[in-house]
Amino acid sequence: MTSIVRGRSAVNKPDALSRDMASGRALRRYSEVMALSSPIWFAGLPARFIDRLRWEWREWHAPSLPSFQHEELDHALLDLIPWREGERVLDVGCAHGGYLRQLADRNVDVHGLDISLESLNKAKSVGRPLVAASGDQLPMRDDSFDTILCHKTMYLFSTPEKALREFARVLRPNGRLVFSTSATQSPYGLAQSAAVRLFGRRNWDFGNRLGPKAWVRLASACGFGDARFYSCNLVMPIVFRVCDRWIVPNEWMRRYARLCRRISGLPIEGVHPRRLAQDYFVTIRNLPVARHLCDDRANQQLLI
């Protein structure tokens, strides 16, 4: 009999514990429901709603930084585009050195180049080699880099062909050019161009004149090929900003861009640029055969 009683005790113990735990959970759930239904909780709703409206109002008048456009662009550049340890990279238009630091943390042998001495002074803290020069007149030897990165700088060249030829000269055979551009014929791009013409806004004088396909065609004539596209920010056809003035707040656009990516399910990388995208990264190879043909054409033009 004793053994039978002990057996029943052993079996019933977990059941009792389960009942205690279940009752405890029920009590906590009851407390939560009562708290939600209490007048105090409802009294706090207007204050929370007003705080949210105030935040949205501040976002409308003083958009948060950085721009939502950086989110997918940085993801493409730093996570999707492969970087090898020890790869010799020249960052043309390195500015304050933000991407110098990111690539250096990946053990990439990265060098910075910028025409602005002020920017280079700020980039010194990264501890990487820096050169003050223009991207279309590179003071580097032939075949000296594996990759050239040109982020948010390509549109600044008044003679893009000259810059591309310099890139091809400095890159090693089968080296790659990684650059960013945007959709020039989108409503956003057309609005920017119109604003620059009408208002002559400072820092927007050049504007982006070439889209991803136009850049690839131009680069192909300078010895490049085998392009891949990273289509970022599927926010067409919204005109969210004109020059420095935000029309749709930055944080709203960040949520919208994430929603569009989630709903579409489209991958960022592909062999063609996606029409819904506003911004792009392009990687393109310095092909040895095409490079020799390009050099021959250039020599023929000089003889003429």
C-alpha positions, 0 to 999 in steps of 0.5 A: 500500500505504501508503494502505491500511495507513493506512486500516486504522490509522484504522479500527482505532483506535476499535475498540482504544479501545472495547476498552480502555474496555470492559475498564476498565469490566469491571475497575471492575465486577469491583472493585465486585462483589468489594467487595460480596462481601467480608467487610468490606462484610457486616460493615458491614451490622449497624451500618447496620441498627442506625443505621437503627433508631435513627433510626426510634426517634428519629423515633417519640419526637421526630417531625421538623419541619415536619409532613408536612401542610405539604408538599402544602399549601405546594405548593398555596398557592405553586405551584398557586394563581396570584399576580399581580405587584403583587396586593394581598393581606392575610394574615389570621393571618400569625403570624411572617410565613413566607408574607409572605416567600414572597409578597413574593419573588413581587413580591406587595404583601402586608400582614400582620394578626394579633391577636398582638403577639408574632407581629407583632414576629417578622414585622417582619423581613420588611419588609412592612406589619403590622396588629394586629387581629382578622380579624373586625374588619378596620380596612381600607377597603371594596374595598381588597384583591384577595385575602385569605389565611387559612391555618390561621386560619379555625377560630379565629373564634367567629363565622365569618359575621362574619369572612366578611362582613368579608372580603367588605367589604374585598375588591374585586368579583371579589376572592378569598378563599384559605383552608385547612381540613381534613376534620372527619368523617374518623377523624383529625378525629373523634379530634381533636374527641374528644381536645379534649372529653376532655382539654381540650388547650391550643391545641386548644380551638376545633378545626375545626368546618367542612369545605370544603363547609360553609365554602363554603356559609357563604361563599355566604350572605355573597356568595362563589361560584365555589369551587375546591378543592385537596385535599391529603394523601390519608392517609384513614383513618389517625389519625396524631396526636391533638393534640400526640401523634404516633401514626404518626411524621411521616416515615413519614406523609410517605412514605405521603402521597407514595406515595398521591399517586403511586399514585392519580395524582389532581390536587390541584386540582378543582371538588370536594373529594376524600374521601381528602384530610385538608387543603384549600385553597379559593379563592372569589370575591367576587361583586358580585351575590351581595354586594349580595343579602347586604347587602340581607338584612343590612339587612332583619335589622337593620330587624326 
